[in-house]
Amino acid sequence: MPDMFRHSKGYWRSIFIFGEFPQKQSKIRDIVCKELDRKKLVYSYCFYSEVKAPVPKLCEKAHITFRINFPTMLDIDNFEAFLRGKKYSWESHNYDEEITTKMAYVMGTKLANELLKMRKEYPVPLNENFYRIMFHGLFNDLHKDYKDEAKLYFFLFKCMIKYAFGFDV
């Protein structure tokens, strides 16, 4: 039986557009997001810097990854034609992760965009205290308690320590 919660309508693609981090990637983001918003597509993006490794297979050029849900194959073709018109160096791949992962990336992009928009009107520092209060407000609005909030912070801490330093906490 297929995993019904893995898929959604449309065709998800992961598109890598290569460019230096963060200067060129920010310009790429602005141009591509404008086109994606114009087409009313569901998408996310993440910035990645260059990865150098002694094993060539593990090396990666700096790029911005867009995860995009296209309604039809024709929409994919049209978007790729748009990219060719921009003379970007890019790759297009299938993107098959569970819908929870896809939508977590989408919500992360939406949240980042809302924070950037807010900072234009209210120049607040995005520091630890701001994020603590923001997450507390999020949890409170979702009717979660302090125990759930503490579990999230501990989980995030463990993930970061493992990712950054290889330690299991």
Summary of the structure (lengths in Angstrom):
residues: 169
radius of gyration: 18.3
end to end distance: 36.2
largest distance: 51.2
contacts: 391
relative contact order: 0.14
helix: 53%
strand: 18%
